[in-house]
Amino acid sequence: MKQHIKLKLRQEAEIEVNYWENFLNDKTHAITTIHSDVDKLFAKYRLPIWVTREYRPAGKIWNQAELIHGLNRIYRLILQEDADIPLQLIQEISVLSIVEEVKIGEIVSIPIPSPKATAMSAETDWRSRQAIYLEAAHEYTQGDPNIVVAVLDTGINLNHPEYQDSLLPGYDFVDIIDGAGKFVGDFLGADDVPDDEVGHGTHVAGIIGAKGLGMPVGVVPKCKLLPVRVLGAMEKNGRRVGAGLVDNINAGIKWAVDQGVQVINMSLGIPHTGGGLPHEEVVNYAKEKGVTIVAASGNDGQEQLYYPGALPHVIAVGAVDETGAIAKFSTYGKQVSLVAPGTNIYSTYLHNEYSFSTGTSHASPFVAGAVALLKSYALKKRGKTISDEQIKHILKHTADKLDQRFKNRKAGFGRLNLIDALKLLDYKLS
């Protein structure tokens, strides 16, 4: 896929154009113009484009939530030739009265913790599950197959025995510019095979939903998992990292919401680099549809904002170490909602194996699993649906405080406590 520009107009263009992925698969009916004012600027810079939609509607027509957040007014303008996009062009487009927002499609690379060999026994990591009182929580419920958790990551090892009967048909949104870096494996052409080539997404998914065959059981082994591959693999400084287009991560979020998931885990984060806040329109869309999004806070040990975790609707999760103290690497700030175990976590890995890994990436799925567990209990035991706001209220008021403050800049509202969360939910439901 060649470079592209994301353009949001103040009003929907009076043209019929294809969703970007459909267009890349079939360029028979290519559209090369969008609005005379915009077209003149591309002609000025001698940059021919193809005009496509950034998002596809959930149904045959745009629904109310999509219209409220302007998803019908966002376009992807793909360069027909390999060329650099002049910043002056972006500046000139941005001042047009018809334009709400414009920015160049950006590739981000996300450092991924290196897994450790499984020299230690799997028994050594029951500690992380005990820290959130998982065994006691499972006496209430182990999840419900009607509750689906989407894992937006590097994909999932689709044949791992820990996921038997758990995985729903997912999607691979990775379609990265050829030559933009040392990409390896599958990085061109979105498709319906979200297999993992890095191991990060597989490790994250095991924390949420593993059956417990060769590792501690996941938080919700009876819930369904939806694998959504939004990060490919890139060689950087002698190791593999996750990398992907920000706009294709957005496409993955919207697609997951439209599949009817109740929870999305995003063990990733990117900084704000200008223009609109990363992922904002699709996170707002998820909020409108009642979907809870959980994300990692970051691993730089500083007070920083990484997205989507820094967006108001998202539960940003920091990490605690084996002693229950805040991990030194855990990014902090007012955006952090909760903390959970995040050091030496044992879970699934590539080639049907297992590994240990460390990072807020591995704290986030404990909380995503907790959200699914609460939703499962309400549905299965009481036949009720609980809202995202109710979930957040319960988690906030049952977390274990690290000091006398109600909210801590490093720990948020405190350490995840599954059993107290379920007890409070049970009380409120009855």
C-alpha positions in Angstrom: 0.0 0.0 0.0 1.4 3.4 -1.0 1.4 6.5 1.2 -1.9 8.1 2.0 -3.6 11.1 3.6 -6.5 10.9 6.0 -9.0 13.7 5.3 -12.1 14.6 7.3 -14.5 16.9 5.6 -17.1 19.1 7.4 -19.7 17.6 5.1 -19.8 14.2 3.3 -18.5 14.4 -0.2 -21.1 14.1 -3.0 -19.4 11.1 -4.5 -19.7 7.4 -4.1 -16.3 5.8 -3.2 -15.2 2.4 -2.0 -13.8 1.5 1.4 -10.0 1.5 1.1 -9.5 -2.3 1.5 -12.2 -3.1 -1.1 -10.6 -0.6 -3.5 -7.1 -2.1 -3.0 -8.5 -5.5 -3.9 -10.3 -4.2 -7.0 -9.3 -0.9 -8.7 -11.7 -1.3 -11.5 -13.8 1.7 -10.5 -11.2 4.1 -9.3 -12.2 7.6 -8.1 -9.5 10.2 -8.5 -11.3 13.4 -7.3 -13.1 14.4 -4.1 -13.8 18.2 -4.2 -12.6 20.9 -6.6 -10.7 22.8 -3.8 -8.8 19.7 -2.7 -8.3 18.5 -6.3 -6.6 21.7 -7.3 -4.0 21.4 -4.6 -3.1 17.8 -5.6 -2.8 19.0 -9.2 -0.6 21.9 -8.1 1.8 19.4 -6.5 1.4 16.9 -9.3 0.3 14.1 -7.0 -2.4 11.9 -8.5 -4.6 10.1 -5.9 -7.2 7.5 -5.5 -10.1 8.5 -3.2 -11.4 5.9 -0.8 -13.4 5.8 2.4 -11.5 5.4 5.7 -14.3 3.3 7.3 -17.1 1.1 6.0 -20.6 1.4 7.6 -21.6 -1.3 10.0 -24.7 -2.0 7.9 -26.1 -1.0 4.5 -26.2 2.6 5.6 -24.4 4.7 8.2 -25.9 4.3 11.7 -26.6 7.1 14.1 -23.4 6.5 16.1 -21.3 6.6 12.9 -22.9 9.8 11.8 -22.5 11.5 15.3 -18.8 10.9 15.2 -18.4 11.8 11.5 -17.0 8.5 10.4 -18.9 8.9 7.1 -17.0 12.1 6.4 -13.5 10.6 6.7 -11.6 9.6 3.5 -8.3 7.9 2.7 -6.5 9.6 -0.2 -4.0 7.1 -1.5 -1.1 8.3 -3.7 -1.0 6.6 -7.1 2.8 6.8 -7.2 5.6 6.3 -4.7 6.3 9.9 -3.6 6.9 12.0 -0.5 3.9 14.0 0.6 4.9 17.7 1.0 4.1 19.2 4.4 3.1 22.4 2.6 0.4 20.5 0.8 -1.0 19.3 4.1 -0.9 22.9 5.4 -2.7 24.2 2.4 -5.4 21.5 2.6 -5.9 22.2 6.4 -6.9 25.8 5.9 -9.7 25.0 3.4 -13.1 25.8 4.8 -14.5 22.4 3.8 -11.8 20.6 5.8 -12.2 19.6 9.4 -8.9 17.7 9.8 -6.1 16.3 7.6 -3.0 14.4 8.3 -0.5 12.0 6.7 -1.0 8.3 7.3 1.6 7.3 9.9 3.5 4.1 10.6 4.3 3.5 14.3 6.6 1.0 15.8 5.7 -0.3 19.3 8.4 -1.8 21.5 7.4 -5.2 22.6 8.8 -6.9 25.7 11.1 -9.8 24.9 9.7 -13.1 26.2 11.9 -15.2 28.5 12.6 -18.9 28.1 10.4 -21.2 30.2 13.2 -22.3 32.4 11.1 -21.6 35.5 8.2 -23.8 36.2 4.7 -22.5 35.2 3.8 -23.0 38.9 6.0 -20.0 39.8 3.5 -17.6 38.1 0.4 -18.6 40.0 1.5 -15.6 42.0 0.1 -13.1 39.5 -3.3 -14.8 39.4 -3.4 -15.1 43.2 -2.6 -11.3 43.4 -6.0 -10.6 41.8 -7.9 -13.4 43.6 -8.6 -15.2 40.4 -9.3 -18.6 42.0 -11.9 -17.2 44.4 -13.5 -15.2 41.5 -13.9 -18.3 39.4 -16.2 -19.7 42.1 -18.6 -17.0 40.8 -18.0 -17.5 37.1 -15.3 -18.4 34.5 -17.0 -16.3 31.9 -19.8 -16.7 29.4 -19.5 -17.5 25.6 -21.9 -14.7 24.8 -19.3 -12.2 26.0 -16.6 -11.5 23.5 -13.2 -9.9 24.1 -11.4 -8.5 21.0 -7.6 -8.6 21.2 -6.1 -5.9 19.0 -2.5 -6.8 18.7 0.1 -8.7 16.6 -2.5 -11.5 16.1 -2.9 -14.8 17.9 -1.3 -18.2 17.5 -4.5 -19.6 16.0 -3.6 -23.3 16.5 -2.5 -23.0 20.2 -4.3 -25.7 22.2 -5.1 -23.2 25.0 -7.6 -21.5 22.6 -9.6 -24.6 21.5 -13.2 -23.6 20.9 -12.5 -20.0 22.1 -11.5 -18.1 18.9 -14.0 -16.5 16.7 -13.1 -15.7 13.0 -10.9 -12.6 13.2 -9.2 -10.3 10.7 -5.8 -9.0 9.7 -5.7 -5.3 9.1 -1.9 -5.1 8.5 -1.2 -3.5 5.1 2.1 -1.6 5.4 4.0 0.4 2.8 6.6 -1.8 1.1 10.1 -0.6 1.9 9.1 1.6 4.8 11.3 -0.5 7.2 12.6 -4.0 7.6 9.2 -5.7 7.8 9.1 -9.4 8.0 6.5 -12.0 7.4 3.0 -11.0 6.4 2.8 -7.2 6.1 1.0 -6.5 2.8 -2.6 -7.2 2.0 -5.3 -7.3 4.7 -7.0 -10.7 5.0 -9.0 -13.0 7.3 -5.9 -14.8 8.8 -4.9 -12.9 11.9 -2.0 -15.3 12.8 0.8 -14.0 15.1 4.4 -13.7 14.0 5.7 -11.8 17.0 4.2 -13.6 20.0 3.0 -10.5 21.8 -0.7 -10.8 20.9 -0.6 -14.5 21.7 0.9 -13.9 25.2 -1.8 -11.2 25.9 -4.6 -13.4 24.7 -3.6 -16.3 27.0 -3.9 -14.0 30.1 -7.4 -13.3 29.1 -8.7 -16.7 28.0 -6.4 -19.6 28.2 -7.9 -23.0 29.2 -5.1 -23.7 31.7 -3.7 -26.8 30.0 0.0 -25.8 30.4 -0.3 -22.5 32.3 -2.5 -20.8 34.9 -6.0 -20.6 33.6 -7.0 -17.3 32.0 -9.3 -14.7 33.6 -12.3 -15.7 31.4 -11.6 -19.1 29.8 -15.3 -19.5 28.9 -15.6 -16.2 27.0 -14.9 -16.0 23.3 -11.8 -14.2 21.9 -11.8 -12.2 18.6 -8.3 -11.9 17.2 -7.7 -8.6 15.3 -4.2 -8.2 13.9 -3.3 -4.5 13.7 0.5 -4.8 14.1 2.9 -6.5 11.8 6.5 -7.5 12.6 9.6 -5.3 11.9 13.3 -5.9 12.6 14.7 -3.1 14.7 18.0 -3.1 16.5 18.3 -6.8 16.1 14.9 -7.7 17.4 11.3 -7.8 16.3 8.9 -5.1 17.2 5.2 -4.5 16.4 4.6 -1.9 13.7 1.5 -0.8 11.8 -0.4 2.1 10.3 -2.3 4.2 12.9 -5.3 4.4 10.5 -5.4 0.6 10.1 -5.4 0.2 13.9 -8.5 2.5 13.8 -10.0 0.3 11.2 -9.5 -2.7 13.5 -11.2 -0.9 16.4 -14.2 -0.1 14.4 -14.5 -3.5 12.9 -14.3 -5.1 16.3 -17.1 -2.9 17.6 -19.2 -3.7 14.6 -18.7 -7.5 15.3 -20.6 -6.9 18.6 -17.8 -7.4 21.1 -18.3 -6.1 24.6 -14.6 -5.6 25.5 -11.5 -4.6 23.5 -8.0 -5.1 24.8 -5.2 -2.9 23.3 -1.8 -3.7 24.8 -0.2 -1.0 22.8 0.2 2.8 22.9 1.4 5.6 20.6 2.3 9.2 21.5 0.4 12.2 20.2 2.3 13.7 17.2 0.0 16.5 16.1 -3.4 16.8 14.5 -6.3 15.0 16.2 -5.7 12.7 19.1 -4.9 9.1 17.9 -7.9 6.8 17.7 -10.2 9.4 19.1 -13.1 9.1 16.6 -13.3 5.3 16.8 -12.9 5.2 20.5 -15.8 7.7 20.8 -17.7 5.4 18.4 -17.0 2.4 20.7 -18.2 4.5 23.7 -21.4 5.2 21.8 -21.9 1.5 21.2 -21.3 0.6 24.9 -17.9 -1.2 24.3 -15.3 -1.1 27.1 -11.7 -0.5 25.9 -8.7 -1.4 28.0 -5.2 -0.4 27.1 -1.6 -0.5 28.4 -0.4 2.8 30.0 3.2 2.4 28.6 6.6 1.2 29.6 8.9 4.2 29.9 8.5 4.7 33.7 7.7 8.4 33.2 4.7 10.6 33.3 3.6 10.4 29.7 0.5 10.1 27.6 0.1 7.1 25.2 -3.0 6.5 23.1 -5.6 5.1 23.2 -4.9 4.7 27.0 -4.9 8.5 27.5 -8.3 9.0 26.0 -11.1 9.6 28.6 -13.2 6.6 27.7 -10.3 4.1 27.9 -9.2 2.2 31.0 -5.4 2.7 31.1 -3.6 0.0 33.1 -0.2 0.3 34.8 1.8 -2.6 36.2 2.8 -3.8 39.6 5.7 -6.1 40.3 5.8 -9.4 42.3 5.8 -7.5 45.6 2.6 -5.5 44.7 4.5 -2.3 44.3 4.4 -0.1 41.1 6.8 -1.5 38.5 9.6 0.9 37.8 8.9 0.8 34.0 5.1 1.6 34.4 4.1 4.8 32.7 2.0 7.0 35.0 -0.2 10.1 35.1 -3.8 11.1 35.6 -4.9 8.8 32.8 -4.0 5.6 34.7 -7.2 4.0 36.0 -5.9 0.7 37.6 -2.8 -1.4 38.0 -2.4 -5.2 37.7 0.4 -7.7 37.7 2.9 -7.0 34.9 6.2 -8.7 35.7 7.3 -12.2 34.7 3.8 -13.2 33.6 3.5 -16.7 32.2 1.3 -17.2 29.2 0.9 -18.6 25.7 3.5 -18.0 22.9 4.3 -18.9 19.3 4.6 -22.5 18.0 2.1 -23.7 20.7 4.6 -22.9 23.4 4.7 -20.7 26.5 6.8 -17.9 27.8 7.3 -15.3 30.5 7.0 -11.6 29.6 7.0 -8.3 31.4 5.3 -4.9 30.7 2.1 -3.0 31.1 1.0 -4.9 27.9 0.6 -7.9 30.2 -1.2 -6.0 33.0 -3.9 -4.7 30.6 -5.4 -8.1 29.7 -5.9 -8.9 33.4 -8.2 -5.9 33.5 -9.8 -6.6 30.2 -10.5 -10.1 31.5 -12.0 -8.6 34.7 -14.4 -6.5 32.6 -15.5 -9.6 30.7 -15.9 -11.5 34.0 -18.2 -8.9 35.4 -20.3 -8.7 32.3 -20.4 -12.5 32.2 -21.6 -12.8 35.8 -24.3 -10.2 35.3 -25.5 -11.9 32.1 -25.3 -15.5 33.2 -26.4 -15.3 36.8 -28.8 -12.4 36.7 -29.8 -12.2 33.0 -28.7 -8.5 33.0 -26.5 -6.3 30.9 -24.2 -3.9 32.8 -23.0 -0.7 31.2 -19.4 0.5 30.7 -20.0 3.2 33.3 -21.2 0.6 35.8 -18.1 -1.6 35.1 -15.8 1.3 35.7 -17.6 2.3 38.9 -17.2 -1.2 40.3 -13.6 -1.6 39.4 -12.7 1.8 40.8 -14.4 1.2 44.1 -13.1 -2.3 44.7 -9.4 -1.8 43.8 -6.9 -2.2 46.6 -5.4 1.2 47.4 -1.7 1.7 47.6 -1.9 4.6 50.0 -4.5 6.9 51.6 -5.4 8.7 48.4 -8.5 7.7 46.5 -6.6 8.1 43.2 -2.8 7.8 42.8 -0.9 9.2 39.8 1.0 6.0 39.5 -1.6 3.4 40.6 -4.8 5.1 39.5 -7.6 3.8 41.7 -5.5 0.9 42.9 -4.6 -2.8 42.2 -7.3 -4.9 40.5 -9.3 -7.0 43.0 -11.5 -9.5 41.2 -13.3 -11.0 44.1 -14.3 -7.7 45.7 -15.5 -6.5 42.3 -17.7 -9.6 41.9 -19.0 -9.2 45.4 -20.0 -5.6 44.8 -21.6 -6.5 41.5 -23.6 -9.3 43.1 -24.8 -6.9 45.8 -25.8 -4.3 43.3 -27.6 -6.8 41.1 -29.5 -8.3 44.0 
